[in-house]
Amino acid sequence: MDLKKLYGDLTVLLGREVPLYSFLLYCDMGARMLLCRYPKKLLLGVGEYTAPESLSDALPIAEEFYTAVLYFLGGSAIGEESMLKKSEAAAEEAYRTLWRAHARGKRRKGDVW
């Protein structure tokens, strides 16, 4: 996920710029929240997660979670609960989309103990 594009979209969404340090902190918080909630196998593209240190870094989260991360950043920056709820709903929808795509053509063979 491109942080420059995310920063630009956040500026348009809020109508003002967020300080860069706060933006990077909120990005890290949002990514870690998603990593705690959903399996890394579907969430991360390649490699391990590292916290972003500048706008030139890339967030290794799947692009389907872009809207969820954007709403999380907006809600965290201005403290609005409705944006955080939109973020949770968008994250759940993105996860279901990825899960369906990953499970397509596979069949559950029962529980193996």
Phi and psi in degrees as GROMACS dihedral restraints (atoms count N, CA, C in turn):
[ dihedral_restraints ]
;  ai    aj    ak    al  type     phi  dphi    fc
    3     4     5     6     1   -80.0    20    10
    4     5     6     7     1   120.3    20    10
    6     7     8     9     1   -73.5    20    10
    7     8     9    10     1   -29.0    20    10
    9    10    11    12     1   -64.8    20    10
   10    11    12    13     1   -43.6    20    10
   12    13    14    15     1   -66.3    20    10
   13    14    15    16     1   -41.0    20    10
   15    16    17    18     1   -63.0    20    10
   16    17    18    19     1   -41.3    20    10
   18    19    20    21     1   -65.2    20    10
   19    20    21    22     1   -41.2    20    10
   21    22    23    24     1   -64.9    20    10
   22    23    24    25     1   -43.4    20    10
   24    25    26    27     1   -66.7    20    10
   25    26    27    28     1   -34.7    20    10
   27    28    29    30     1   -66.8    20    10
   28    29    30    31     1   -39.3    20    10
   30    31    32    33     1   -62.4    20    10
   31    32    33    34     1   -41.4    20    10
   33    34    35    36     1   -67.8    20    10
   34    35    36    37     1   -41.4    20    10
   36    37    38    39     1   -63.5    20    10
   37    38    39    40     1   -42.7    20    10
   39    40    41    42     1   -87.8    20    10
   40    41    42    43     1   -23.1    20    10
   42    43    44    45     1    83.0    20    10
   43    44    45    46     1     8.9    20    10
   45    46    47    48     1  -155.5    20    10
   46    47    48    49     1   162.5    20    10
   48    49    50    51     1   -85.4    20    10
   49    50    51    52     1   143.2    20    10
   51    52    53    54     1   -97.3    20    10
   52    53    54    55     1   139.5    20    10
   54    55    56    57     1   -55.8    20    10
   55    56    57    58     1   141.2    20    10
   57    58    59    60     1   -59.3    20    10
   58    59    60    61     1   -41.9    20    10
   60    61    62    63     1   -60.7    20    10
   61    62    63    64     1   -44.3    20    10
   63    64    65    66     1   -64.7    20    10
   64    65    66    67     1   -40.9    20    10
   66    67    68    69     1   -59.3    20    10
   67    68    69    70     1   -47.4    20    10
   69    70    71    72     1   -66.0    20    10
   70    71    72    73     1   -36.4    20    10
   72    73    74    75     1   -65.1    20    10
   73    74    75    76     1   -45.1    20    10
   75    76    77    78     1   -65.9    20    10
   76    77    78    79     1   -36.7    20    10
   78    79    80    81     1   -60.9    20    10
   79    80    81    82     1   -45.0    20    10
   81    82    83    84     1   -64.0    20    10
   82    83    84    85     1   -43.4    20    10
   84    85    86    87     1   -61.6    20    10
   85    86    87    88     1   -44.3    20    10
   87    88    89    90     1   -64.9    20    10
   88    89    90    91     1   -42.7    20    10
   90    91    92    93     1   -65.9    20    10
   91    92    93    94     1   -41.5    20    10
   93    94    95    96     1   -67.6    20    10
   94    95    96    97     1   -34.1    20    10
   96    97    98    99     1   -62.9    20    10
   97    98    99   100     1   -44.5    20    10
   99   100   101   102     1   -65.6    20    10
  100   101   102   103     1   -39.0    20    10
  102   103   104   105     1   -66.0    20    10
  103   104   105   106     1   -31.7    20    10
  105   106   107   108     1   -75.1    20    10
  106   107   108   109     1   -30.9    20    10
  108   109   110   111     1   -89.1    20    10
  109   110   111   112     1   -35.2    20    10
  111   112   113   114     1  -120.8    20    10
  112   113   114   115     1   156.4    20    10
  114   115   116   117     1   -65.9    20    10
  115   116   117   118     1   138.7    20    10
  117   118   119   120     1   -63.9    20    10
  118   119   120   121     1   -28.3    20    10
  120   121   122   123     1   -58.7    20    10
  121   122   123   124     1   -38.2    20    10
  123   124   125   126     1   -91.4    20    10
  124   125   126   127     1   -28.1    20    10
  126   127   128   129     1   -82.4    20    10
  127   128   129   130     1   -44.7    20    10
  129   130   131   132     1   -88.5    20    10
  130   131   132   133     1   138.3    20    10
  132   133   134   135     1   -72.0    20    10
  133   134   135   136     1   -71.2    20    10
  135   136   137   138     1  -139.5    20    10
  136   137   138   139     1   136.4    20    10
  138   139   140   141     1    84.6    20    10
  139   140   141   142     1  -166.1    20    10
  141   142   143   144     1   -99.3    20    10
  142   143   144   145     1   163.9    20    10
  144   145   146   147     1   -83.6    20    10
  145   146   147   148     1   133.1    20    10
  147   148   149   150     1  -128.1    20    10
  148   149   150   151     1   142.9    20    10
  150   151   152   153     1   -67.0    20    10
  151   152   153   154     1   138.0    20    10
  153   154   155   156     1   -69.9    20    10
  154   155   156   157     1   139.9    20    10
  156   157   158   159     1  -113.7    20    10
  157   158   159   160     1   -16.8    20    10
  159   160   161   162     1  -154.2    20    10
  160   161   162   163     1   172.1    20    10
  162   163   164   165     1   -68.8    20    10
  163   164   165   166     1   -19.9    20    10
  165   166   167   168     1   -79.9    20    10
  166   167   168   169     1   -10.9    20    10
  168   169   170   171     1   -74.6    20    10
  169   170   171   172     1   162.2    20    10
  171   172   173   174     1  -114.4    20    10
  172   173   174   175     1   142.4    20    10
  174   175   176   177     1   -88.0    20    10
  175   176   177   178     1   120.5    20    10
  177   178   179   180     1   -80.9    20    10
  178   179   180   181     1    33.5    20    10
  180   181   182   183     1   -94.3    20    10
  181   182   183   184     1   146.3    20    10
  183   184   185   186     1   -58.1    20    10
  184   185   186   187     1   143.8    20    10
  186   187   188   189     1   -63.6    20    10
  187   188   189   190     1   -21.5    20    10
  189   190   191   192     1   -64.1    20    10
  190   191   192   193     1   -21.5    20    10
  192   193   194   195     1   -91.3    20    10
  193   194   195   196     1    10.1    20    10
  195   196   197   198     1   -58.6    20    10
  196   197   198   199     1   -48.7    20    10
  198   199   200   201     1   -64.0    20    10
  199   200   201   202     1   -39.8    20    10
  201   202   203   204     1   -64.0    20    10
  202   203   204   205     1   -42.7    20    10
  204   205   206   207     1   -67.0    20    10
  205   206   207   208     1   -40.5    20    10
  207   208   209   210     1   -61.3    20    10
  208   209   210   211     1   -47.0    20    10
  210   211   212   213     1   -66.7    20    10
  211   212   213   214     1   -34.9    20    10
  213   214   215   216     1   -63.9    20    10
  214   215   216   217     1   -43.8    20    10
  216   217   218   219     1   -62.5    20    10
  217   218   219   220     1   -44.1    20    10
  219   220   221   222     1   -64.3    20    10
  220   221   222   223     1   -43.9    20    10
  222   223   224   225     1   -65.9    20    10
  223   224   225   226     1   -37.3    20    10
  225   226   227   228     1   -71.8    20    10
  226   227   228   229     1   -37.0    20    10
  228   229   230   231     1   -68.3    20    10
  229   230   231   232     1   -38.2    20    10
  231   232   233   234     1  -109.3    20    10
  232   233   234   235     1    -2.7    20    10
  234   235   236   237     1    72.1    20    10
  235   236   237   238     1    35.1    20    10
  237   238   239   240     1  -102.6    20    10
  238   239   240   241     1   122.7    20    10
  240   241   242   243     1   -68.1    20    10
  241   242   243   244     1   -32.7    20    10
  243   244   245   246     1   -65.3    20    10
  244   245   246   247     1   -35.8    20    10
  246   247   248   249     1   -69.5    20    10
  247   248   249   250     1   -35.6    20    10
  249   250   251   252     1   -67.8    20    10
  250   251   252   253     1   -35.5    20    10
  252   253   254   255     1   -68.3    20    10
  253   254   255   256     1   -38.8    20    10
  255   256   257   258     1   -62.4    20    10
  256   257   258   259     1   -37.0    20    10
  258   259   260   261     1   -62.7    20    10
  259   260   261   262     1   -45.5    20    10
  261   262   263   264     1   -63.1    20    10
  262   263   264   265     1   -42.0    20    10
  264   265   266   267     1   -66.0    20    10
  265   266   267   268     1   -41.5    20    10
  267   268   269   270     1   -67.2    20    10
  268   269   270   271     1   -36.4    20    10
  270   271   272   273     1   -66.5    20    10
  271   272   273   274     1   -41.9    20    10
  273   274   275   276     1   -64.6    20    10
  274   275   276   277     1   -41.1    20    10
  276   277   278   279     1   -65.3    20    10
  277   278   279   280     1   -41.6    20    10
  279   280   281   282     1   -64.3    20    10
  280   281   282   283     1   -40.8    20    10
  282   283   284   285     1   -63.1    20    10
  283   284   285   286     1   -44.8    20    10
  285   286   287   288     1   -62.7    20    10
  286   287   288   289     1   -38.4    20    10
  288   289   290   291     1   -62.9    20    10
  289   290   291   292     1   -47.0    20    10
  291   292   293   294     1   -64.7    20    10
  292   293   294   295     1   -40.5    20    10
  294   295   296   297     1   -64.5    20    10
  295   296   297   298     1   -43.0    20    10
  297   298   299   300     1   -63.0    20    10
  298   299   300   301     1   -42.4    20    10
  300   301   302   303     1   -65.1    20    10
  301   302   303   304     1   -37.6    20    10
  303   304   305   306     1   -72.4    20    10
  304   305   306   307     1   -34.4    20    10
  306   307   308   309     1   -86.8    20    10
  307   308   309   310     1    -8.2    20    10
  309   310   311   312     1   -60.7    20    10
  310   311   312   313     1   128.5    20    10
  312   313   314   315     1    84.6    20    10
  313   314   315   316     1    -0.6    20    10
  315   316   317   318     1  -107.4    20    10
  316   317   318   319     1   154.2    20    10
  318   319   320   321     1  -127.4    20    10
  319   320   321   322     1   138.2    20    10
  321   322   323   324     1   -76.1    20    10
  322   323   324   325     1   130.5    20    10
  324   325   326   327     1  -105.4    20    10
  325   326   327   328     1    19.0    20    10
  327   328   329   330     1    97.2    20    10
  328   329   330   331     1   170.1    20    10
  330   331   332   333     1   -83.4    20    10
  331   332   333   334     1   127.6    20    10
  333   334   335   336     1  -106.6    20    10
  334   335   336   337     1   123.0    20    10
